[in-house]
Amino acid sequence: MSDSRDACDNRSLMSSREVSRRGLFRGLLSPAKKVVEQTASSEETLLHRQYPRPPQAIAEPLFIQKCDGCGRCAEACPVGILNIHEGRPTLAIEYAECDACGACTSSCESGALDASVVMDTGLRPVILPQCLGRMDDLCRMCEIACPRTAIFFNQQNQPAVDSAKCNGCGKCKLVCYHGDIILSLKHHDS
């Protein structure tokens, strides 16, 4: 009997324009619920890469477990774009692209780099709004230089990236003489 009376009281409270105590607490505690949800999603991001890794790095949780930070991969990189950061190799595409030569993978003895993994650095180009190619069709250096035809300009003169084709080599960033391309980690692990 009290259940039906509570249900009627709740309905009348919900329809009134005054804030009930329950509504007040719900409103106050709602941000706390969001923080809990964000914490759960940040735990999920631990499964994703925090830093760019060599092109044949295994999934991040396994990579962190297996990589012993020996530095052989960095020593083997012919263009010197691998560094050891916080005890793990990271990729720094600032002056040379990753041509996916496989030298880092063949030098890895821990199993953190695996030849059966598709060559992908996990980086994707982000083309900034001031890109000259957006304003006219005189600059198409990134599109021309992309070895996998992952960058193209659509009919509206806007650059686009086909993430499935891109392997994160970074050549587009290096050929952009205005610096309008940055490389960002993609949001999912391959």
C-alpha positions in Angstrom: 0.0 0.0 0.0 2.8 2.4 0.8 4.5 1.6 -2.5 1.6 2.9 -4.5 1.3 6.0 -2.3 5.1 6.6 -2.8 4.7 6.3 -6.6 1.8 8.8 -6.6 3.8 11.2 -4.4 6.8 10.8 -6.7 4.7 11.6 -9.8 3.3 14.7 -8.2 6.7 15.9 -7.1 8.1 15.3 -10.6 5.4 17.3 -12.2 5.7 20.3 -9.8 8.0 23.2 -10.6 9.7 23.1 -7.2 12.9 21.1 -6.7 12.5 18.3 -4.3 15.2 17.2 -1.8 15.7 14.1 -4.0 16.0 16.2 -7.1 18.4 18.5 -5.4 20.7 15.5 -4.3 20.3 14.0 -7.8 21.5 17.3 -9.3 24.4 17.6 -6.9 25.5 14.0 -7.3 25.2 13.9 -11.0 28.7 15.4 -11.6 30.1 12.7 -9.3 28.5 10.0 -11.4 30.1 11.6 -14.5 33.5 11.5 -12.7 33.1 7.8 -12.0 32.2 7.2 -15.7 35.2 9.2 -16.8 37.4 7.3 -14.5 36.2 4.0 -16.1 36.8 5.4 -19.6 40.3 6.6 -18.6 41.1 3.0 -17.5 40.0 2.0 -20.9 42.5 4.4 -22.4 45.3 2.6 -20.6 44.7 -0.1 -23.2 45.6 2.4 -25.9 48.9 3.8 -26.8 50.1 6.8 -24.8 53.2 7.3 -27.1 53.9 6.5 -30.7 55.6 3.1 -30.9 57.7 1.4 -33.5 55.6 0.2 -36.5 55.2 -3.4 -35.6 54.6 -3.0 -31.9 52.1 -5.5 -30.4 49.0 -4.3 -28.5 49.9 -1.7 -25.8 49.2 -3.8 -22.7 51.3 -6.7 -24.0 53.9 -4.3 -25.3 54.4 -2.7 -21.9 54.7 -6.2 -20.4 57.2 -7.6 -22.9 59.4 -4.6 -23.7 62.4 -4.6 -21.5 63.7 -1.2 -22.7 66.9 -2.6 -24.0 67.2 0.0 -26.7 68.2 -2.4 -29.5 65.4 -1.1 -31.7 66.5 2.5 -31.3 70.1 1.5 -32.2 68.9 -0.4 -35.2 66.7 2.4 -36.6 68.7 3.6 -39.7 67.2 7.1 -39.6 67.3 7.6 -35.8 63.6 8.3 -35.1 63.3 5.9 -32.2 64.2 7.0 -28.7 63.8 5.3 -25.3 61.4 7.3 -23.1 60.3 6.1 -19.7 62.0 2.7 -20.4 60.1 2.1 -23.7 60.8 3.0 -27.3 58.9 5.9 -28.7 58.8 7.3 -32.3 59.7 10.9 -32.9 58.9 11.9 -36.5 60.5 15.3 -36.7 63.2 15.1 -39.4 62.7 11.7 -41.1 59.8 9.5 -41.9 59.4 5.9 -40.8 59.9 3.9 -44.0 58.8 0.7 -42.4 62.2 -1.0 -43.1 61.7 -3.5 -40.3 65.1 -3.0 -38.7 63.6 -2.3 -35.3 61.5 -5.4 -35.4 64.3 -7.7 -36.5 66.5 -6.4 -33.6 63.8 -7.0 -30.9 64.4 -10.1 -28.9 61.7 -9.5 -26.2 58.7 -10.1 -28.6 57.4 -6.5 -28.1 57.8 -6.0 -31.8 56.4 -8.7 -34.0 56.9 -9.2 -37.8 53.3 -10.6 -38.1 51.8 -7.2 -36.9 50.9 -4.9 -39.7 53.3 -2.0 -40.2 51.6 1.0 -38.5 53.1 3.6 -36.2 49.6 4.5 -34.8 50.1 8.1 -35.9 47.6 9.9 -38.1 48.0 13.3 -39.8 45.8 16.2 -38.5 45.7 19.0 -41.1 45.4 22.4 -39.4 42.8 24.9 -40.6 45.4 27.3 -42.0 46.5 24.7 -44.6 47.1 26.5 -47.9 45.6 23.6 -49.8 42.2 24.4 -48.2 42.3 27.9 -49.7 43.5 27.1 -53.2 44.7 24.2 -55.2 48.3 25.4 -55.5 49.6 23.3 -52.6 49.0 19.5 -52.6 52.4 18.4 -51.3 51.0 16.1 -48.7 48.7 14.4 -51.2 51.5 14.0 -53.7 54.1 12.7 -51.2 51.8 10.1 -49.5 53.2 6.7 -50.5 49.8 5.0 -49.7 47.5 7.7 -51.2 45.9 8.1 -47.8 45.6 11.9 -48.1 43.4 13.4 -50.7 41.5 16.7 -51.3 37.8 16.4 -51.8 35.6 18.5 -54.2 35.2 21.2 -51.6 39.0 21.6 -51.5 39.3 20.1 -48.0 42.0 17.6 -47.2 40.9 14.2 -45.9 42.7 11.3 -44.5 41.8 7.7 -45.2 42.8 6.2 -41.8 42.6 2.6 -43.2 45.2 3.3 -45.8 47.5 5.4 -43.6 50.3 3.6 -41.8 51.5 6.7 -39.9 54.9 7.1 -41.7 54.9 10.9 -41.3 56.0 11.8 -44.8 53.1 14.2 -45.1 54.2 16.1 -42.1 57.8 16.4 -43.3 56.8 17.7 -46.8 54.4 20.3 -45.5 56.8 23.3 -45.6 54.3 25.5 -43.7 54.0 23.1 -40.8 50.2 22.7 -41.2 50.3 19.0 -40.4 50.7 17.4 -37.0 50.7 13.8 -36.2 48.4 12.4 -33.5 47.9 9.0 -32.1 44.8 7.2 -33.4 42.2 6.2 -30.8 42.2 2.4 -31.3 44.8 -0.2 -31.2 45.3 -2.4 -34.3 
